[in-house]
Amino acid sequence: MSERTYKESFKVAADQLLDAVKRLVHEGNVRRVIIKQDGRTIAEFPLTVGVIGAVIAPLLAAVGAIAAVITDCTIEVDRVVVDDTKKDVA
């Protein structure tokens, strides 16, 4: 079994930021979320496997505060994909 990490990014309006981050957290294969505006990193949140609600609440509060003071932004996401296909050795 091996893990691959890849990045993706997408633009969101400030009023969509909190919902987008909530959705990403619930997907479960996200290791890190970076919020950028005009190419500058505004916030970076590492997410570990098995993150619980007590940890998520402050993260979402911070994202809400960020959304209140910025306009459009870019979210960069580090995702992990587990490849559990077995390779036959002849």
N, C-alpha and C positions, 0 to 999 in steps of 0.2 A: 504494500500500500504506500503510495507516495502523495505528497501534497504539492500543488502548484499554486502560486500566488500571481494574481494579475490585477492591474489597475484599470479603473474606468472613471470617467468624469462626465458630469452633466451640469448644465446651467439651470438654476431655479430662481424664481422671484422670492423676495424676502418672505412674503406671506405663505409660500409653499415650503419653506426651509424646514420648519419643525415637523410637518407631516412626512417629508421626504426622509429625514433622519430617523423618525420613528419606524418607518417602513423598513429602512435598512437594518436597524437594530433587530427587528423581529425576523429578518431573513435568516440570521444565524451564521452565515458564512462570511461575514464581514469582519475583518481584523482591525481596520483603522478607517476613520472618517476624517477628512481634512476639509475645512471650509475656507475658501479663498475668495478674495475680491480684488479685481484688477491685478491678478497674478501674485498677490501677497497672501501669505497664510494668515488667516484671522484666528483660527482655532484648529486644534488637532486632538482627536479623541481615540485612544487605543481601545479596542473592544476585545475582551477575552472570551473564550468559549465558556458558556455557562454564566454569563453576566446576569445578575439578579436585579430585581426591581429597586432595591435600596441603592444600587449603584447607578441605575438608569435615570432615576428621578433627578439627581443633580445635573447629569449630563443634558437632559432635556430642558431643564430650567436655564442652563447656560446657552443652549441653542436658541431658546425663546428670547433671551436677552439680546443675543447677537442679531436675531431677525428684526428686533425693534429698532436697531440703529443702522442697519445697512439696507441697500436696495438689492440689486441683482448680485448673485454670487455663483460660484462654481463649487460643486461638491466632488471631491476626489475620494474614491473608495478602493481600499485594498481588499480583495476577495481571495478566499482560499477554496480551491477545488480539490477534493480528495479523489484520487484515481485508484480504485481498488480492483482493477482488472488484473487478473493473473496472467503472466506470460509463461507459456510452456517452453521448457528447455528441452531440446532434443538431444 
